[in-house]
Amino acid sequence: MVDELRALVDKADQARAADPNFIKDLRKLIDTYNRAAVAPAKPALFSDEFRDGDFTAAPA
């Protein structure tokens, strides 16, 4: 979705279809959400991949 939004903003920028400050604000917002998807703000407190395949018993 972020890539699609970035493409739309690029297209609007090239066509000068919106105020440059608005385009700039949109790009900042896109970058904010793109970074959030790559690196979550909070670290995981618990993580388990259940590699042994048995999720009913206490995994090793």
ABEGO torsion letter per residue (X at the ends): XAAAAAAAAAAAAAAGABBAAAAAAAAAAAAAAAAAAABBABBBABBBAGAAGBAABBBX
